[in-house]
Amino acid sequence: MRVAFVSASTKHHEATDGAERLHALAADLVARGHEVVVFSTQWWDGEPDVFERDDIEYRAVTRHADDWTFPLGLPGDLRAFQPDVIHATCHPASHLLAARVGSSLTGAPLLAECYDPPAVQGSLARSLTEFAVRSADSVVTPSRTVRTRVREFGVPIDRIDVVPTGIEMDVVRDVEPADGGDIVFSRRLDEAANLETLLLSLAEFRKYDWTATIIGDGPERENYERQARDLRIEDRVDFVGDRSVAERIALFKNAHVYVHTAEYTPFAVDLLRALAAGCVGIVEYHADSSAHELVEQRSRGFTATNDEELTRRLVEAGDLERLSIDEEFAEFDRRSVLERYLQRYRDLQS
């Protein structure tokens, strides 16, 4: 199958969760023998319009991210490739509409990937976004929370498919636990991380014997470290910075509890990895976060609405058995997620 990905920004531009998700899907498709071309703005050095990295071919529609001609050049580039399926991100709307034109020119169905749909401002911009997303033959979201936002664009629910981000179950099974805390948190440390809720809970939890590992870096790291000192728990909280996926999973396998407090999360992939690695999951509920979807109705999962309730959940989690792997989450393996996308592609073609 020939699959055209349309995403002006890739993980090579900025390693966001949405970009990492699309890259993983492209890599898995190539590993299965499918032909994949990513149509993006240029991120590599030099003059060539076509560049290959890790068996994935990239074609530069434009050289600069702010080049307004991207939607003008995209349809012709898609027609030259003649894909079987076009898989485009839903933002910006002008690029998705250009992918729709490319779909009409080639006869290939258009799937819109709405991982993180924008909160558009202004009636004209919203109308354009709604029209663009509705123009796709099918829409994929990572969670029910995001699906609700997409439905607000007027997309019928039967055209929206919720497909989670896949995780590396082979790594979860094979990696050895690493030395770390009993409680673990991982995320980019910005204001939306809302880590202060966990720190306040840990301060109330100090009479118990525990240590915590904070994975991630970002603009608010120094502020969070200062809060830990002010709460007099800095000797029990270890900020370890960024870690690779395998290193994070090793820390999850050592930990007993994973805590998620972020205010905005389209899909909590590290929480999912931690659950698969045997952690008890505690999620602070926020309306714009989908993390609660992974722990609802699960015996090793809890939700909380404030730091006091989070403290109580930490006490309850301590009574649960320690695990190093939970095979219940094998359904989220990347290979299973790949099959769901392939089936969606086939359904669209037929």
N, C-alpha and C positions, 0 to 999 in steps of 0.2 A: 504494500500500500504506500502511496506517495502522500505524505502529510505536510502541509504548509502551515507553519506556526507564524502568526503575525503578532509581534510584540516589539514596539519601538525600544523598550528597555528590557535588558536581559540580566541574568545574575552577574554578567561581566561588567555591566554598568553599575549595578547596586545589588548587593546580595540580600534582597528582601525575601520574606517567606513566600510571597506569590511567585517571584522570579525563580526561586529555588525549586518550587513545586513544578513549574513548567519545564525547567531544565531537567529535572529527574524524569519526567514523563518522556521528554525527547530522547534522553539517553536510553531509557528502557525500550522505547520503540526501535531505536537503532540496533540495540542488542538483540532484538527479536527479528532483525532482518528487514525492517521497514525503512523506506527512504524518507529522510526528514530534512527539510530546509527551513531555517528560521529567518524570516524577513524582519530586519530591525534597523536601527541607526547604527552607524559604524562605531565599534568600540576598540578595534585593533589598530595598530600603527601601520602606516604605509598606504600605498595607492590602490591595491586590489579591491574590487567591489565584492569579491567572494573570498571567504576565509573559512578554514576548517579547524576545529578544535575538538579533540576527543570523539572523532568520527561524526560530529554534527556539523553540517554546513550552514554557514551564516552568509546572508546576502544583504548588503547595505542598500537600503532603499534611498536613504540620504546619509550624509556624513555627520550631521550635527543633530542633536536631540531636539533643538528648537526650530528646526527647518520646517516651515509650513508646507513645503512641497511634498512631504511624505505621502499624504493621501492621494496626491496627483500621480505619483509614480508607482504606487503599489498595485493597482489593477493590471497594468501592463506586465509587471514583474510576475504576478501570479499567473497570468495567461501564458507567459513564456515557460513557466514550470509545469503547468497542467497537472495540478494536484488531484488526488481522489477526494481529499477532505481538506477544508480550511479551518484552522483552529486559531481563533483570534482573541486577544484580551479585550475586555469591554470598555477600556479607557485608554486613550481619549476616544470620544464618540466619533470624531472625524475619521480615525483610523479604522474603526469597526465598520463604518459606512463604506469606506473604501474597500474593505474586505468583502462587503456585500456586493459591491460592483464586480470585484474579481470573481466572486461566486457565480454571478450571472454570466460573466464572460466565459468561464470554464465549465460550468455545469456542476461544479463540486459543491456539496452542501457546506453550510457555514455553522460552526459551533462557536458560541461566545463563552469565554472563560471569565466569569465574574467572581474573581477571588476576593477583591476588595473594591466593590463599586463605590465611585466617588459620591460624596455629599455635595451635589452640584448647587451652585448659587445662581439665582436669577431664573426667570421663567423661560427665556430663550434657551439657555444652556440646559435646563432640565428637559425641555421639550425635545431638544436634539438628542440627549442621552436616552430618553425613553424611546424615541423613534429608532435609534440605532440598535438598542438591545432587543426591541421587539422585532427588528428585521432579521435577526438570526433564526436559523431553522431549529436550533436547540440551544439551551443555556445550561452551563454547569456552575454550581456553587459548591463551596467546601463544607457548608453547614446549613442547618435549618434557619439559623439566625440570619445568614446572608440571603438565603432564599426568600425570606420575608421582605427584605429590602428590594430584591429584584422584582418581586410580585407587585410592589408599589409602582414600578415602571409600567405596569399593565401587561406583563408577560403571563400567559395562562400557566397554571401550576403543572399541567401535563407536558409542558415544554421545558420544564426545569428539572434537572437531575442533580441530586446532592451526591457528590463524590468526595470522600475525605482525602486528605493528603496521606500518601502511603508511607510506611515506616520500614526500617531495615531489620526484619525479624531475624535474619541470619546473624547480624551483628549482636542483637539482643541475646541470642542463644549462646554465641561463641565468646564474647568479650568477658574478661575477668573483672570482678568488682575492683574499683580503685578506692584508696583511702579517702574518706570524706565525711561529711556530716550525716547525722541521722535524718535531718530535714534538709530538703534541697529546693532551690528556686532557680529558674533559668529564663533569662529574657534580656533583650537590650535594655539597659538601665537609663531610661528616659522618664519623663514625668508620667507617662501613661502606664509605666510599669507598676505604679502604686505600691512599691515595696514597703512604704512606711506602715501599711496595715499589718504586714507580716512581722515587721520589727516590733511594733507595739504589742502584738500577740506574744512574741517570743519573750518580751520583757515581763509580761504577766505569767509566762510559763517557766520563769527562771528557777522556781523551786524544784523542778524536775531535772533529771540528768539528761541533757541533750547537747548536740552541736549542730550547726547549720552551715551549709555551703551555698553561696550565692554565685551563680555562673552568669557571666555576661559583662559587658562594658557599655559605656555610653556617657552622655553629657551630665547625667545626674549621679554618677558613681560616687564622687567625692561627697555629695550631700547625703547620700544613703550611708556611707561609711561614717560620716559625722553623726548622723542620727543614732547609729549603733553605739558609738562612743558615749553620746549624751544619755542613752538608755542603760549604759553600763553593761552591755552584753557583747562588747567587741572581742572579748577573749573567747567567746563561743561561736562567733559568726566569722566565717572565712570567705572573703571576696576573692575569687580565683580568676576573674577575667574571662575572656572568650575561650571556648574549648571546641574542638572538632566534634562531630556527631558521635564518633566512637568513644571519645573521652567523656562526653556528657553521659552517654549510656552507661559507661563504667561507673560513674559517680551515682547514677540512678540505681544501679544494681546494688550498690553498697548502702544506699539510703533506705529508710523505712517509710518516709512520707514526702510527697511532692506537693508543694503549695503553689497555687496559681492565683494571683491577685490583680492582674492587668485589667484595665478598664475597657480596652478595645482589642479584640482578638477575632479575626475571621475564622481561624482554625488553630487550636492549641496543639501543634505537632509535638513539642517537647513534653507536654503533659501526656500525650498518647504514648510516646516512647517510654516515659517513666512508668506509666501504668503497665505497659507490656513487660517492663523490667521488674515488676513486682511491687512497686510503690503503692501505698495507699494515697489516693488523690483527694486533695482538699481544694475547693474552688470558691473564691469569693464571687458571688453573683453580681454581674453588671449587665445592663440591658443591651449594651453593644458588644458583648463578648459571648462567643459560642462555647467557651470552655465547659460550662455546666453540662452541655449535651453529652460529654464523654464520661461523666460520673453519675448522672441520673440513672436510677434503677440498678445501680451496681452495688454489691455488698461491700466493696472496698473503695467506695467513693462517698464524699460528703460535700455539701454546699454550705456556705455561710454568707451572711449579709453585712457583717461588721467585725471589728477586731475582737470584741468580746466573744462573739459566737465562734470566731476562728480559733480562739484559745480553747474553748470547750471541745471543738472538733479535734484539735491536736491531742487532747487528753483521750478522747474516744479512739482515735487512730492508734494510740499506743497499745491498746488492748488487742489489736488484730495481729495475726501471725505475720512474721517476716517472710517474704518471698524474694527470690532472685529472678523469677520469670513467671509470667502469667499467659499461658497459651490461649486464653480466651480472646486475646487481641491479635491472634494470627490472621484473622479476617482482614486486618488493615495492612497486611504485607504489601509492599510495592507491586509484587507480581499480581496480586488479586486486584489492586486498583488499576493496573494496566489492562487487565481483562475487561474491566468495566468500561474503560474508555474505548477499547477496541470494539466492544459490543455496541457502544453508542455510535461509533463511526459507521459500523455495518448497518445499523438500523437507519441511519440518516441516508446512506447510499441506496437502501432499498425502498 
